[in-house]
Amino acid sequence: MPQMSPLSWMLLMFYFLMIYTLINMTNYAFFSYSLITVLKKIKTSINWKW
């Protein structure tokens, strides 16, 4: 395996860190709000015209 330059290692670390933060944000959004209230909000937002 050829040795990578320090810049590419930094980019790789930054890339994985970004993916990690995105996964954490989505998990926080899913677990902080209960699913029932989210579904009710979606239903009310869909049904407000009719």
Secondary structure per residue as TSV (DSSP state, phi and psi in degrees):
chain	resnum	aa	ss	phi	psi
A	1	M	-	360.0	123.3
A	2	P	-	-70.8	149.4
A	3	Q	-	-76.9	133.6
A	4	M	-	-87.7	152.9
A	5	S	-	-73.8	156.5
A	6	P	H	-60.5	-31.4
A	7	L	H	-65.2	-42.4
A	8	S	H	-68.0	-35.4
A	9	W	H	-62.7	-40.6
A	10	M	H	-64.7	-41.7
A	11	L	H	-64.2	-41.3
A	12	L	H	-62.3	-44.1
A	13	M	H	-62.8	-43.1
A	14	F	H	-62.9	-41.0
A	15	Y	H	-62.1	-48.3
A	16	F	H	-66.9	-33.3
A	17	L	H	-65.7	-39.9
A	18	M	H	-63.9	-44.0
A	19	I	H	-61.7	-42.9
A	20	Y	H	-61.4	-43.8
A	21	T	H	-66.9	-38.2
A	22	L	H	-63.7	-43.5
A	23	I	H	-63.3	-41.8
A	24	N	H	-64.2	-39.9
A	25	M	H	-64.0	-43.2
A	26	T	H	-66.6	-40.7
A	27	N	H	-63.5	-40.8
A	28	Y	H	-63.8	-41.6
A	29	A	H	-65.6	-37.4
A	30	F	H	-74.5	-37.0
A	31	F	H	-91.1	-19.3
A	32	S	H	-78.5	-36.7
A	33	Y	S	-97.7	134.1
A	34	S	-	-74.3	148.7
A	35	L	H	-67.4	-33.2
A	36	I	H	-65.4	-45.5
A	37	T	H	-65.7	-36.7
A	38	V	H	-64.3	-43.1
A	39	L	H	-64.8	-39.7
A	40	K	H	-62.7	-42.0
A	41	K	H	-63.0	-40.9
A	42	I	H	-64.3	-43.9
A	43	K	H	-62.5	-43.1
A	44	T	H	-67.5	-37.1
A	45	S	H	-70.1	-29.1
A	46	I	H	-76.7	-41.1
A	47	N	H	-86.3	1.5
A	48	W	T	-69.9	-23.2
A	49	K	-	-79.7	-29.0
A	50	W	-	-103.6	360.0
